Amino acid sequence: MGKDKFENQPTFHVDKLSSAHVYVRLQPGQTWDDIPEAVVEDCAQLVKANSIEGNKRNNITVIYTPWDNLKKTPGMETGQVTFYNHKKVRRVHVEKRINEIVNRLNKTKEVRETDLMHEKIQREKVDRKQARESEFAEKEEAQRLAAEKRKAEKDINDMFDESRMHSNWRAHEVEDINAAEEDFM
């Protein structure tokens, strides 16, 4: 969670009021649509509780958007942002502050200086490494499956190799059977 408007590159933020902002780090492979409702509610409660004006009011709106949708243009005041795509901005209605949520989250609070750009770069390095490892594993699996397919095709081709084929028909056994049938009758 950011501490002031100078760090203000929000993911979650109280709409139209000054407030803290909360960043949500998604797990690899997780999408913006996968954020659980409980996490959205926790984030909304945090920004409401950490907004001087928003904390005093009921029925506020908290907005959230992916960080890459934030747009900062020259001439904007410190902490002020807009959006590239307003369709990517979501809104959450917060009726009132829920102290149980805020207190639970405050117990886990850890204050530290953060270089968000550095953390973002480090996270992207880890994500790229995991993507490369995953891609390598997928290629190995594809190679293994291709080798199995080639072996199966070879086995099938070998099965129909005429030089390896032998007839099951034996003329003398057929004559013996015919003779035995005639004796029986």
N, C-alpha and C positions, 0 to 999 in steps of 0.2 A: 504494500500500500504506500502510495506517495505521501509525503508529509506536507507539501505546500504547492502553491501554484507554479513555482519554478521547476518542479518536477512533473508538471502536469502534461502528461501524454496519456490520457486515460483510456482504460478499457471499460471500466464501470465508473460512472460519474453521476452526481445529482444533476438533473436537467435544469438549466436556467438559473442555477445557484452555485455559488462557490462551494467546493467540497473537496474532500480527499478523493483519490481515485484508486481503484484496485485493478491490478493486473492478474490475469489468470493464465498460468502456463499449462498448455495442453500436453497431454502425453503423446509420444510419437504415434501417428496414425489416427489420433483423435481429431475430430472436426469441430468447428464452431457450433454446429447443431447438436453435438454430443454432450455439451455441458449439462450435468444433472441439475434438475430444478432446485435441489437443496443447496448446491453451490451458488446458483444464481441468487437465491434468497439470502444466503450468508453474505455474499458480496454487496447486495443491495442494502442490507442492514448495516454493514460496515461503513459504506459511504454516507448513508443517512446519519449514523452516529457521529461521524467525523466531519460533518458539515455544520458550521455555526448556525446558519439560518435553517438548513434542512432538518436539523435535529430538533428544532423548536416547533416545527410544523408537522401536521399529520397530512396524509394523502399527498405524498410527493411522487414524482416520477424519477426513476433512475434509468439512465440510458447506458447501453453498452454496445460495443462494436469491435471488430478485429483491429489490432493496432495498425495494420497496413491500410486501413480505411481512414486514418486520421490525417488531416490536412492542415498544415500550418502555412499561412501566407504572410508575406511582409506586411507590416503595419498592424498585425494583430497584437493585442496586449499579451503580457506574460501570462501563460496558463490558458490562453484562449485557443481553441482549435475549431475546425469545421471538418466536414467529411467529404471524401471523394464521391461516395455513393450513399445517398441518404436511405436507400432501400436496405443497406446492410446495418442500419442502426436499429436496435431493438429497445423496447421500453418495458420496464417493470414497474407496476404500481406498488408503492409501499404505503400501506394504510397508517401504520404507526411503528414506532421503535419497539422491537422485541428484545428486552433486556437479557433474557436467557441466552439468546444467540450472540449478542454483542459481548456479554461476559465470558461465554465459552470461548469465543474467538480471541478476546483480549488476554486470556490466560495463556494462549500460545504465541502471543506477540513477542517478536524479536526485533530490536532496534539495531540497525546497522547501516553504514554508508554503502550505497550501492551504485555501481557504474552500470546502468541498465544496458548501455550500448555494448560494453564488454561482455556482460552476461548473455546478451542476445547473440553476439558473435560466437561465444563459447558453446552455447546451446546449439547453434546452427552447425558448428563443427561436429558435435556429437551426433546430431541428426543425420548429417551427411555420411559420417562413418557408419552409422547403423544402416542407412540406405544402401551404401556400398556393400556391406556385409550381407545384407538381405539379397541384394542383386546377385552377388557372388554365389550364395547358397541356391538361389533360383536357377542360375546357369548350371551349377553342378548337378542339380536335380534334373534339369532338362537334358544334360549330356548323359546322365545315367539312364534316363528313360529312352533316349535315342539309341543307346547301346543295347538295351534290352529289346527294343523293337527290331534293330538290325539282327540280333541273335535269333529272335523268333522267326523273322523272315528267312534267315539262312536255314533254320531247322525245317521250315515248311518246304523250301526249295530242295533241300537234301532229301526230304521224304519222297519227292516226286522225281528224283534222279533215276532215270531208267537203268543205269548201270548198277544201281543198288537194289533194284526191284527183283523179286522172285515170285514165281507163280505158285498159287496154292493148288492148282489143278494137277492131279496125278491120274493119268490114264488107267494104270493097273488097278487102283483102288476103285475106280468107277466100274470097271469090268467085274471085280470081285463082288461089289454090291449088287450089280445086275444078276450075276450068277446065283448069289444067295437068295435073292428075291424069287427067282424062278424055282429053286429047290423048295422054297417055303410053300409055294402054291401048288 
